Amino acid sequence: MNNSALDLHGIRHDQVARTVENFVLLNQDQIPLEIICGNSQRMIDLVISVLDRIGCENFERIDYGTIMIRKL
């Protein structure tokens, strides 16, 4: 099992949707996927909104600022 991660530190809010969607779809064969959002609640909300939009079935916040995708 390969644990791929996307670190969003340094990514602007207006780039989050495209960055997260590309990461998830291009790495869906390497689940679980980890997305590091940092301490920004807005960044966390943006990531969750993208995951909902693309139909991600199972994800959880494992630490504040980190989201683990377990199933698409």
RAMONOR-V583175 format. One record per backbone hydrogen bond with DSSP energy under -0.5 kcal/mol. NH is the residue of the N-H (numbers start at 0). CO is the residue of the C=O. If there is no record, write none. Layout:
nh=NH co=CO
nh=NH co=CO
This chain:
nh=3 co=1
nh=3 co=31
nh=5 co=33
nh=7 co=5
nh=7 co=35
nh=10 co=7
nh=14 co=11
nh=15 co=11
nh=15 co=12
nh=18 co=14
nh=19 co=15
nh=20 co=16
nh=21 co=17
nh=22 co=18
nh=23 co=19
nh=24 co=20
nh=25 co=21
nh=26 co=22
nh=27 co=24
nh=29 co=26
nh=30 co=27
nh=31 co=68
nh=32 co=68
nh=33 co=3
nh=34 co=66
nh=35 co=5
nh=35 co=33
nh=36 co=34
nh=36 co=64
nh=37 co=64
nh=40 co=38
nh=43 co=39
nh=44 co=40
nh=45 co=41
nh=46 co=42
nh=47 co=43
nh=48 co=44
nh=49 co=45
nh=50 co=46
nh=51 co=47
nh=52 co=48
nh=53 co=49
nh=54 co=51
nh=55 co=50
nh=56 co=70
nh=57 co=70
nh=59 co=67
nh=61 co=59
nh=61 co=65
nh=62 co=65
nh=65 co=62
nh=66 co=34
nh=67 co=59
nh=68 co=32
nh=68 co=66
nh=69 co=57
nh=69 co=67
nh=70 co=57
